[in-house]
Amino acid sequence: MTPASPAPPAPPTATYRIQLHPGHPFAAAEADVPALAALGVSHLHLSPVLEAVPGSSHGYDVTDPTRVRAELGGEAGLRSLSRAARAHGMGLVVDIVPNHMAADPVHNQALRTVLRDGPHSPYAAWFDIDWAAGGGQLLLPVLGARVGGAGAAPRVEDGELRLPGGLTLPLRAGTAGLPLAELLDAQWYRPVWWRLARTELNYRRFFTVNDLIAVRVEDPAVFDATHATVLALLDEGVVHGLRVDHPDGLTDPGGYLARLHERAGGRWTVVEKILADGEPLPPSWPVAGTTGYDALRHVDAVLTDPEGARSLLEQYRAFADPEPEEGGEWQATARRAARQIAGHDLAAEVETLTRTATRVCAADLHLRDHAPWALRAAVRELLVRVPVYRPYPEQTPAETAAVLTERAAEEARAAFDVPEEAHAVDVVRRLAAGTLTGLSDPAGAAAFRARFAQVASALHAKAVEDRAFYRYVPLLSACEVGGDPGTPALPPEAFHAFCARLQRDWPETGTVLSTHDTKRSADARARIAVLAEFPRVWGEFLTGAVRRAGKDAAAAVGMPFTWAAWQTVCALLPDDGTPPSEGAVPYADRLAGALLKHAREAALHTTWTEQDPAYEEAVERYVREGLTGAAADQLPALAERLGPYVRAHVLGAALLHLTMPGVPDVYQGTERDRRTLMDPDNRAPVPAPGGTLHALDAQGRATGLDEEKLALTATALRLRRRRPGLFGAASGYHAL
């Protein structure tokens, strides 16, 4: 009889994140199991494993939550990986996506039945659709031009509706023979030009991504249907822990997590909750903690020189001369970005809130004279002033008031010319806080409160992480998920207080320095953060680099962008300052891709949806002729000057991460010196550490930063695995 494999430790002592995709399936991860066991991790942390859009490189676009993804090897492949991990004393943690699924009418069969049968479909309850807002039709923003225009007219073919581009949609029974206009009106969906989604969309989505439709997991039946497979894998011991993606998108995160905790048997679970400085994780949530962006913030900030950061800010303002709201002042930049997102990218979500508030007010005599325009303005003015991601249903009125503050209300009222009309702010604030009682439409009020919180979360993420971080750029290392560019440095006392709080309240929380979502890997950020220790050296380098690259070329892309571009170059520098060796993607292409994304996210000269070809060509030229041209000759000297300090920062950050309270997650490849930018650069395949680690173990001496970091990581992880009591809930934290 084969002896049973040892059970993996619970909770984990450390996890190792693996990005699965068709080119790196379960079998590839299984081949790496011996090397990762030797590294010292206790669990493999897998990206989403359920059925997704074919070819998906990330798996967050789930199409069928009842099946393990065939392109990864299916359930058999996952079970084989689990057996291999167990044979080496390790377990599996799986990333789950409760908030949304792919809005793919071909591969998402549940959604396809809703398109055919409308609200009568057994799957209609799965999706967060406002049928009334669409006149009984689900808006599908899938056309490249206005419907009926030249080359944009749908046609009936083989009993289905075929759209330009080849997409086919099911037809409502009995409508195939109708004239086209009548046929379209008779469907449960309305295919439209994609630009209409900005204001007309009537389904909840993930942030501003039309291709991801929200799922109503607050409905127990929907929870059961969409979680049955994952829960069965937990029950059978195939999977041993969970990472919950984007809980802030849910109607009731706390209620969802309570149900998950009960059904999962209390297994180790962390949530991708991003906390502002000083914001606590809701203590009622039955989870081990967060995925660790709060730890990233504190490790980075304690290693950032505060005086140097202030000096860099002064240099940046003198060099780039940005307007206060376009990168000159952090709070002004973030507020301006929030206004733009609320008025444009999330306009449909604001309209949903306005309709709901109008309906609630219309049902009560003392509220019905609030005009929709005033309620809309109040919604916007309050949304842009929410200082954290969102409030929560379980919060007390006092806790909610700390999020929707009286100061925010005063500022919002000031946006109204007529004081009497500003009363709409008080109505919206009380609706959002759940303190407007005795209403004739309590269900509508509850729906408003839930949706306000969801939209606040999306607005904060889009305005701060995906826009302001690309406009306010004095120190790019601080422009990171969970970070605060306005306060890039924190004193050691703040770091120790944070660690003591983790040890007391959340000793098994996750901690990270790099993830699939970070803008830059930890080692790339280290090379930027070190510039704060040498602001004069940076200033001299930048002046020379801009001169050699050509001032006209810099002016063509803008001086704030030029500043950010050269910091991006520094982020990728090897120790000798030469361009990184060519991998799957050439160095110049990596820079060009990341900086074009930077420009589009900043949305000052070009955007994802309103592109400026001339500006984007200037960006491409600056990369090819400036950043990688003659001006790059100065990089070796800069790297030599900064090298010892980069080494100290890289190794120091890793050591803090691996020994602080919590469960460290090592992102694939970051056990070594790994310099990557935002996705897709940070999701490239990486080799397992096996060969190098074996050689290090044999010779006992590391050469170069790459091997030094690997040796440090392995030593710390092995210690955590061998002596878990030193780091777990039973241990303590004492500041040194």
C-alpha positions in Angstrom: 0.0 0.0 0.0 1.3 3.4 -0.9 1.6 5.6 2.2 -0.6 8.7 2.3 1.2 11.9 1.4 1.8 14.2 4.3 -0.8 16.9 4.8 0.4 20.4 3.9 0.8 22.8 6.9 -2.3 24.8 7.8 -2.0 27.7 7.5 0.7 28.0 4.9 4.2 29.0 6.0 4.8 30.6 2.6 3.2 30.5 -0.9 4.6 30.7 -4.4 2.4 32.3 -7.0 2.3 30.6 -10.4 0.6 32.2 -13.5 -1.2 29.4 -15.3 -2.1 29.8 -19.0 -2.3 27.4 -22.0 1.5 27.8 -22.5 2.2 27.0 -18.8 -0.5 24.5 -17.8 -0.8 22.2 -14.7 1.8 19.8 -16.1 4.4 22.6 -16.3 3.7 23.6 -12.8 4.0 20.0 -11.7 7.4 19.7 -13.3 8.5 22.6 -11.0 7.2 21.1 -7.8 10.6 19.5 -6.6 12.4 22.8 -7.1 9.7 24.8 -5.3 9.7 22.4 -2.5 13.5 22.7 -2.2 13.0 26.5 -2.1 11.0 26.1 1.0 7.4 27.2 0.2 4.6 25.2 1.7 1.9 25.9 -0.9 1.7 26.6 -4.6 -0.6 29.7 -5.2 -2.3 29.2 -8.5 -4.0 31.8 -10.7 -7.6 31.0 -11.6 -8.1 27.4 -12.6 -11.8 27.4 -13.8 -12.9 27.4 -17.5 -12.1 30.7 -19.1 -12.2 32.4 -22.5 -10.0 30.2 -24.9 -6.5 31.4 -25.0 -6.8 33.7 -21.9 -3.4 34.5 -20.4 -4.8 35.1 -16.9 -8.0 33.2 -16.3 -10.0 35.9 -14.6 -12.4 35.9 -17.5 -14.3 32.8 -16.3 -16.8 31.3 -18.7 -17.9 28.2 -16.7 -17.3 28.0 -12.9 -18.4 24.4 -12.8 -15.4 23.0 -14.7 -11.7 23.1 -14.3 -10.1 24.7 -17.4 -9.4 22.2 -20.2 -6.6 24.3 -21.7 -4.7 23.9 -18.4 -5.1 20.1 -18.3 -8.6 19.9 -16.8 -9.6 18.4 -13.5 -7.3 15.5 -14.0 -4.3 17.8 -14.5 -5.2 19.7 -11.4 -5.5 16.5 -9.3 -2.2 15.3 -10.6 -0.5 18.6 -9.6 -2.1 18.3 -6.2 -0.8 14.8 -5.7 2.7 15.9 -6.7 2.6 18.8 -4.3 1.3 16.6 -1.5 4.1 14.1 -2.2 6.6 16.9 -1.5 4.7 18.1 1.6 3.0 21.0 -0.1 -0.6 22.1 -0.8 -2.4 24.3 -3.3 -4.0 27.7 -2.8 -6.3 28.7 -5.7 -7.4 32.1 -6.8 -11.2 32.4 -7.2 -13.2 35.1 -9.0 -16.6 35.5 -7.4 -17.3 39.1 -8.7 -17.5 38.5 -12.4 -17.5 36.2 -15.4 -16.6 36.8 -19.0 -19.3 38.7 -20.9 -18.6 36.4 -23.8 -21.9 35.4 -25.6 -20.2 32.5 -27.4 -18.2 30.7 -24.7 -20.2 31.7 -21.6 -23.1 29.3 -22.1 -25.0 30.6 -19.0 -25.0 34.1 -20.5 -25.9 32.8 -23.9 -29.1 31.3 -22.5 -29.9 34.6 -20.9 -29.6 36.3 -24.3 -32.0 33.8 -25.8 -34.5 33.5 -23.0 -34.1 36.8 -21.1 -35.3 37.0 -17.5 -37.0 33.6 -17.9 -33.6 31.9 -18.2 -32.6 29.8 -15.2 -29.3 31.7 -15.3 -30.8 35.1 -15.4 -30.4 35.4 -11.6 -26.6 34.9 -12.0 -25.9 38.2 -13.6 -26.4 41.7 -12.3 -28.6 43.2 -15.0 -31.0 46.1 -14.8 -33.6 45.0 -17.3 -35.8 48.0 -16.7 -33.1 50.4 -17.5 -32.6 48.8 -20.9 -36.3 48.7 -21.8 -36.3 45.0 -21.2 -33.1 44.4 -23.2 -29.5 43.7 -22.2 -27.2 46.2 -23.8 -24.3 44.4 -25.7 -21.6 46.9 -26.7 -20.1 44.5 -29.3 -20.2 46.5 -32.6 -17.4 48.4 -34.0 -19.7 51.0 -35.6 -23.3 52.2 -35.2 -25.8 49.4 -35.9 -27.2 49.6 -39.4 -24.3 51.7 -40.7 -22.2 50.7 -43.7 -20.8 47.2 -42.9 -22.4 47.1 -39.5 -25.8 45.6 -40.2 -26.5 42.2 -38.5 -28.1 39.4 -40.5 -29.9 36.2 -39.7 -28.0 33.1 -40.7 -28.6 29.5 -39.7 -31.2 30.6 -37.1 -28.8 32.9 -35.4 -28.0 36.6 -35.5 -24.6 37.1 -37.2 -22.9 40.4 -36.4 -20.1 42.1 -38.4 -16.9 40.4 -37.4 -18.4 37.0 -37.2 -19.9 37.0 -33.7 -23.2 35.0 -33.5 -26.0 35.5 -31.0 -29.0 33.3 -30.3 -32.5 34.5 -31.4 -35.5 34.6 -29.2 -38.0 31.9 -30.1 -40.3 32.8 -33.0 -38.4 35.9 -34.1 -36.1 34.6 -36.9 -38.5 35.6 -39.7 -39.1 39.2 -38.7 -37.8 42.2 -40.6 -34.4 43.2 -39.2 -35.5 46.3 -37.2 -38.4 44.4 -35.7 -36.2 41.4 -35.0 -33.7 43.4 -33.1 -36.4 45.1 -31.1 -37.8 41.6 -30.2 -34.6 40.2 -28.7 -33.7 40.1 -25.0 -30.5 42.0 -25.9 -29.6 45.0 -28.0 -26.3 44.8 -29.9 -24.9 48.4 -30.1 -21.8 50.4 -31.0 -19.3 49.8 -28.2 -19.1 53.5 -27.4 -22.6 53.5 -26.1 -21.5 51.5 -23.1 -20.1 54.6 -21.5 -23.6 56.0 -20.7 -26.1 53.3 -21.6 -24.7 50.1 -20.1 -27.3 48.2 -17.9 -25.2 45.4 -16.4 -22.7 45.8 -13.7 -19.2 45.1 -14.8 -15.7 44.8 -13.4 -14.4 48.4 -13.2 -14.8 49.7 -16.7 -14.3 46.4 -18.5 -17.3 45.7 -20.7 -16.1 42.2 -21.3 -16.5 41.2 -17.7 -20.1 41.0 -16.3 -20.8 40.9 -12.6 -22.2 37.9 -10.8 -24.8 38.0 -8.1 -23.1 35.8 -5.5 -25.2 37.5 -2.8 -28.0 35.1 -4.0 -27.5 31.8 -2.1 -28.5 29.8 -5.1 -26.0 31.6 -7.4 -23.3 31.2 -4.8 -24.0 27.5 -4.6 -24.0 27.0 -8.4 -20.8 29.1 -9.0 -18.8 27.7 -6.1 -19.8 24.0 -6.2 -16.7 22.9 -8.0 -14.2 24.8 -6.0 -15.8 23.7 -2.7 -15.8 20.1 -3.8 -12.0 20.4 -4.6 -11.5 21.8 -1.1 -13.6 19.0 0.5 -11.6 16.3 -1.3 -8.3 17.8 -0.3 -7.2 18.7 -3.8 -7.1 22.4 -2.9 -6.2 23.6 0.6 -6.7 27.4 0.6 -8.2 30.3 -1.3 -7.4 33.7 -2.6 -10.6 35.8 -3.2 -10.2 38.2 -6.1 -11.8 41.7 -5.8 -14.2 41.3 -2.9 -14.9 45.1 -3.0 -17.0 44.5 -6.2 -19.5 42.4 -4.3 -22.8 43.7 -3.0 -22.1 42.4 0.5 -18.5 41.3 0.9 -18.8 40.4 4.5 -21.9 38.3 3.9 -20.2 36.5 1.0 -17.1 35.8 3.1 -19.2 34.4 6.0 -20.9 32.0 3.6 -17.6 31.0 2.0 -16.0 30.5 5.4 -18.8 28.2 6.5 -18.9 26.2 3.2 -15.1 26.0 3.0 -14.7 24.6 6.5 -12.7 27.6 7.7 -9.8 26.9 5.4 -7.1 29.5 5.0 -8.5 32.3 2.9 -7.1 35.7 2.0 -8.9 38.6 0.2 -7.6 41.0 -2.4 -8.6 44.0 -0.2 -6.5 47.1 -0.7 -6.4 49.2 2.4 -5.6 52.9 2.8 -3.0 53.9 5.5 -4.7 53.5 8.8 -7.8 51.7 7.4 -8.5 48.4 9.2 -9.6 45.3 7.5 -13.2 44.8 8.7 -12.8 42.7 11.9 -16.0 40.8 11.2 -14.7 39.2 8.0 -13.9 35.5 8.7 -10.6 35.5 6.7 -6.9 35.1 7.5 -6.3 38.6 6.2 -5.5 40.4 2.9 -3.4 39.3 0.0 -0.7 41.7 1.3 -0.7 45.0 -0.6 -0.7 46.7 2.8 2.5 44.9 3.7 4.0 46.0 0.3 3.2 49.6 1.2 4.9 49.5 4.5 8.0 47.7 3.4 8.5 50.0 0.5 7.8 53.1 2.5 10.1 52.3 5.4 13.0 51.8 2.9 12.3 55.1 1.1 14.4 58.1 2.2 11.9 60.9 3.2 14.2 63.9 2.8 15.4 62.6 -0.6 11.8 62.0 -1.7 11.0 65.6 -0.9 14.1 66.7 -2.8 13.0 64.7 -5.8 9.6 66.2 -5.7 11.1 69.7 -5.8 13.3 68.7 -8.8 10.4 67.1 -10.5 8.3 70.2 -10.3 11.1 72.4 -11.5 11.9 70.0 -14.4 8.4 69.1 -15.5 6.4 72.1 -14.4 3.1 70.1 -14.2 -0.2 71.8 -13.4 -1.3 71.0 -9.8 -4.2 68.9 -11.0 -2.2 67.1 -13.7 0.7 65.8 -11.7 1.9 68.8 -9.6 0.0 68.0 -6.4 -1.0 64.5 -5.4 -4.4 65.1 -3.8 -5.4 67.6 -6.6 -4.2 65.1 -9.2 -6.2 62.2 -7.7 -9.3 64.4 -7.3 -9.2 65.6 -10.9 -8.7 62.0 -12.1 -11.7 60.9 -10.1 -13.9 63.6 -11.5 -12.9 62.6 -15.0 -13.6 58.9 -14.4 -16.9 59.6 -12.8 -18.0 61.8 -15.6 -16.8 59.7 -18.5 -15.6 56.1 -17.9 -18.1 55.4 -15.1 -20.9 57.6 -16.4 -23.2 54.6 -16.8 -22.7 53.6 -13.2 -23.4 57.1 -12.0 -26.6 57.1 -14.1 -27.7 53.8 -12.4 -27.2 55.5 -9.0 -29.1 58.6 -10.2 -32.0 56.5 -11.4 -32.2 54.6 -8.2 -32.0 57.7 -6.0 -34.6 59.4 -8.1 -37.0 56.4 -7.8 -36.4 56.3 -4.0 -37.1 60.0 -3.6 -40.2 59.9 -5.9 -41.8 57.4 -3.6 -41.7 59.8 -0.6 -43.6 63.1 -0.4 -40.8 64.9 1.5 -38.1 63.8 -0.9 -39.8 63.8 -4.3 -38.8 67.4 -5.3 -35.1 66.6 -5.7 -34.3 66.9 -9.4 -32.4 64.1 -11.1 -29.7 66.5 -12.2 -29.2 67.5 -8.5 -29.0 64.0 -7.3 -26.6 63.1 -10.1 -24.3 66.0 -9.1 -24.5 65.0 -5.5 -23.6 61.4 -6.3 -20.5 62.5 -8.3 -19.4 65.0 -5.7 -19.6 62.5 -2.9 -18.1 59.6 -4.9 -14.9 61.6 -5.7 -14.5 62.3 -2.0 -14.6 58.8 -0.6 -11.0 58.5 0.9 -10.9 54.7 0.9 -12.1 52.1 -1.6 -15.6 51.7 -0.2 -17.9 51.6 2.8 -19.4 48.2 3.9 -23.0 47.2 4.9 -21.9 45.9 8.3 -20.4 49.2 9.3 -22.1 51.2 12.0 -23.4 54.7 11.1 -20.4 56.2 12.9 -18.0 54.0 10.9 -19.7 54.9 7.6 -19.7 58.6 8.6 -15.9 58.3 8.9 -15.9 57.4 5.2 -18.6 59.8 4.0 -17.4 62.7 6.2 -19.2 66.0 7.0 -16.3 67.8 5.5 -16.8 65.9 2.2 -20.5 66.8 2.3 -19.6 70.5 2.9 -17.3 70.5 -0.1 -19.9 68.7 -2.2 -22.6 71.3 -1.2 -20.2 74.0 -2.4 -20.5 72.7 -5.9 -24.1 73.9 -6.1 -24.9 77.5 -6.9 -28.3 77.4 -5.0 -28.0 76.3 -1.4 -31.5 74.8 -1.3 -30.6 72.5 -4.2 -27.5 71.4 -2.3 -29.8 69.5 0.0 -29.5 66.7 -2.5 -26.0 66.1 -1.0 -27.5 65.3 2.4 -30.1 62.9 0.8 -27.4 61.0 -1.2 -25.1 60.9 1.8 -27.7 59.4 4.1 -28.8 57.0 1.4 -25.2 55.8 0.9 -24.8 55.5 4.7 -28.1 53.7 5.2 -29.3 56.3 7.7 -32.3 57.5 5.8 -35.0 55.5 7.5 -38.8 55.2 7.2 -38.8 55.2 3.4 -41.6 54.0 1.2 -39.0 52.2 -1.0 -36.6 50.5 1.5 -35.5 48.0 -1.1 -34.5 50.8 -3.5 -32.6 52.5 -0.7 -30.7 49.3 0.1 -29.9 48.8 -3.6 -28.6 52.4 -3.7 -26.4 51.9 -0.7 -24.9 48.7 -2.1 -24.3 50.1 -5.6 -22.8 53.3 -4.2 -20.2 51.3 -2.4 -19.5 49.2 -5.5 -19.1 52.2 -7.7 -16.9 54.0 -5.1 -14.5 51.0 -5.3 -14.3 51.0 -9.0 -13.8 54.8 -9.1 -11.0 54.7 -6.5 -9.2 52.0 -8.4 -9.6 53.6 -11.8 -8.9 57.2 -10.7 -5.9 56.4 -8.4 -4.2 53.2 -9.6 -5.0 53.5 -13.3 -4.8 57.3 -13.8 -3.3 59.4 -11.1 -0.4 57.0 -10.6 0.6 57.8 -14.2 0.3 61.5 -13.8 2.0 62.2 -10.5 5.4 60.7 -11.1 8.2 62.2 -8.9 9.0 58.8 -7.5 7.5 55.9 -9.5 8.3 53.3 -6.9 5.6 54.9 -4.7 3.0 54.7 -7.5 2.1 51.1 -6.6 -1.0 49.2 -5.7 -1.7 50.0 -2.1 0.8 52.8 -2.1 0.5 56.5 -1.4 2.6 58.7 -3.7 1.7 61.7 -1.6 3.5 60.1 1.4 6.1 57.8 -0.2 8.1 57.3 3.0 7.1 56.2 6.5 9.3 56.2 9.7 10.4 52.9 11.3 7.9 53.5 14.1 5.1 53.3 11.6 6.4 50.0 10.2 6.8 48.5 13.6 3.3 49.5 14.6 1.9 48.0 11.4 3.8 44.7 12.1 2.7 44.6 15.7 -0.9 45.1 14.6 -0.6 42.3 12.1 0.8 39.9 14.7 -2.0 40.8 17.1 -5.0 40.9 14.8 -4.1 39.1 11.5 -1.0 36.8 12.2 -1.9 34.6 9.2 -2.5 37.3 6.7 -0.9 37.3 3.3 2.1 39.5 2.5 3.6 40.4 -0.9 6.1 42.6 -2.6 5.4 41.6 -6.2 2.2 40.3 -7.9 0.7 39.8 -11.3 -0.9 43.2 -10.8 1.9 45.3 -9.5 3.0 48.2 -11.7 6.6 47.2 -11.2 8.3 44.3 -9.5 9.9 44.8 -6.1 13.4 44.8 -7.5 12.4 47.3 -10.2 10.9 49.6 -7.5 14.1 49.2 -5.5 16.1 50.7 -8.3 13.8 53.7 -8.4 13.5 54.2 -4.7 17.3 54.4 -4.3 17.1 57.5 -6.4 15.6 59.2 -3.4 19.0 58.6 -1.6 20.8 60.3 -4.4 18.6 63.2 -5.7 21.6 65.2 -6.9 23.0 62.2 -8.8 19.6 61.6 -10.4 19.3 65.3 -11.4 22.7 65.4 -13.0 22.0 62.1 -14.9 18.6 63.3 -16.1 19.9 66.6 -17.3 22.6 64.9 -19.3 20.3 62.2 -20.7 17.7 64.7 -21.9 20.4 66.8 -23.5 21.9 63.8 -25.3 18.5 62.4 -26.3 17.4 65.8 -27.6 15.3 68.4 -25.9 12.9 68.7 -28.8 12.2 65.0 -28.5 11.5 65.3 -24.8 9.2 68.3 -25.4 7.3 66.2 -28.0 6.3 63.7 -25.3 6.2 66.1 -22.4 8.5 66.7 -19.6 6.5 64.7 -16.9 6.5 61.8 -19.3 10.3 62.2 -19.9 11.0 62.1 -16.2 8.9 59.0 -15.8 10.5 57.4 -18.9 14.0 57.7 -17.5 12.9 56.3 -14.1 11.4 53.4 -16.0 14.8 52.8 -17.7 16.5 52.9 -14.2 13.9 50.3 -13.0 15.2 47.7 -15.5 19.0 48.3 -15.0 21.2 45.3 -14.3 24.2 45.9 -12.0 26.5 46.9 -14.9 24.0 49.4 -16.4 23.9 47.7 -19.8 20.5 47.0 -21.4 19.0 43.8 -20.0 19.8 40.7 -22.0 17.2 40.0 -24.6 14.5 37.6 -23.4 11.3 36.5 -25.1 10.6 40.2 -25.7 13.4 42.6 -26.7 14.4 45.3 -24.2 13.3 48.2 -26.4 10.0 46.5 -27.0 9.4 46.1 -23.3 10.1 49.7 -22.7 7.9 50.8 -25.6 5.0 48.7 -24.5 5.2 49.8 -20.9 5.6 53.5 -21.7 2.8 53.5 -24.3 0.6 52.0 -21.7 1.8 54.7 -19.2 0.8 57.4 -21.7 -2.6 55.9 -22.3 -3.4 55.4 -18.7 -2.3 59.0 -17.8 -4.9 60.1 -20.5 -3.3 63.5 -20.9 -2.3 63.2 -24.5 -3.7 59.9 -25.7 -6.1 57.3 -24.2 -7.1 53.7 -24.8 -10.3 54.8 -26.6 -9.3 58.2 -28.0 -5.8 57.6 -29.3 -3.6 60.3 -30.7 -1.4 58.6 -33.4 1.0 61.5 -33.6 1.7 61.6 -29.9 2.0 57.8 -29.7 4.5 57.9 -32.6 6.5 60.5 -30.6 6.6 58.1 -27.6 7.8 55.3 -29.8 10.6 57.4 -31.3 11.7 58.6 -27.8 12.1 55.0 -26.7 13.9 53.9 -29.9 16.1 57.0 -30.4 16.3 58.4 -26.9 16.0 55.9 -24.1 17.9 53.2 -26.0 20.1 55.6 -28.1 23.2 57.6 -27.4 21.8 58.9 -24.1 21.9 55.4 -22.6 25.7 55.6 -22.6 25.5 57.3 -19.2 23.7 54.3 -17.6 26.7 52.2 -16.7 28.2 55.0 -14.6 24.8 55.6 -12.9 24.5 51.9 -12.1 28.0 51.7 -10.7 27.2 54.7 -8.4 24.0 53.2 -7.2 24.8 49.5 -7.2 25.7 48.9 -3.5 22.6 50.7 -2.4 20.4 48.9 -4.8 21.8 45.6 -3.5 21.0 46.7 0.1 17.5 47.7 -0.9 16.7 44.5 -2.8 18.0 42.2 -0.1 16.7 44.3 2.7 13.2 44.4 1.3 13.2 40.7 0.7 14.4 40.0 4.2 11.7 42.2 5.8 9.0 40.6 3.7 10.1 37.0 4.5 10.4 37.5 8.2 7.6 40.0 9.1 4.3 38.7 10.5 2.1 37.0 8.0 2.4 34.4 5.3 4.7 35.6 2.5 3.7 35.1 -1.1 6.7 34.9 -3.5 5.6 35.8 -7.0 7.0 33.6 -9.8 10.7 34.4 -10.4 11.0 36.9 -7.7 13.1 34.6 -5.5 15.8 36.0 -7.7 16.6 39.6 -8.8 13.7 40.2 -11.2 13.0 43.5 -12.8 9.7 43.7 -14.6 7.1 46.4 -15.5 3.3 46.3 -15.6 1.5 43.5 -17.4 2.1 41.8 -19.7 5.8 42.3 -18.9 5.4 40.9 -15.3 3.6 37.8 -16.5 6.3 36.3 -18.8 7.3 32.7 -18.1 10.2 32.2 -15.7 12.4 29.1 -15.1 12.2 27.2 -11.8 15.0 27.9 -9.4 16.1 24.2 -9.2 19.5 24.1 -10.9 20.8 27.4 -9.4 19.5 26.5 -6.0 21.1 23.1 -6.1 24.4 24.6 -7.0 24.1 27.2 -4.2 23.4 24.5 -1.7 26.4 22.5 -2.9 28.9 25.3 -2.9 27.5 27.4 -0.1 28.5 30.7 -1.6 26.4 33.1 -3.7 27.9 35.2 -6.5 26.1 38.4 -7.6 22.8 39.9 -6.6 20.7 37.2 -8.4 22.2 34.4 -6.4 22.4 36.4 -3.2 18.6 37.0 -3.3 17.9 33.4 -4.1 20.1 32.2 -1.2 18.4 34.7 1.2 14.9 33.7 0.0 15.6 30.0 0.4 17.2 30.4 3.8 14.2 32.4 5.1 11.6 30.1 3.6 13.2 27.0 4.8 13.4 28.5 8.3 9.7 29.3 8.2 8.9 25.8 7.1 11.2 24.1 9.7 10.3 26.4 12.6 6.7 27.7 11.9 6.2 28.5 15.5 8.7 31.4 15.2 6.4 33.2 12.7 2.8 32.0 13.3 0.0 33.1 15.5 1.7 31.8 18.6 4.8 33.9 18.2 5.2 37.6 19.1 6.6 40.7 17.5 9.2 42.9 19.1 10.6 46.0 17.4 14.4 46.2 17.2 
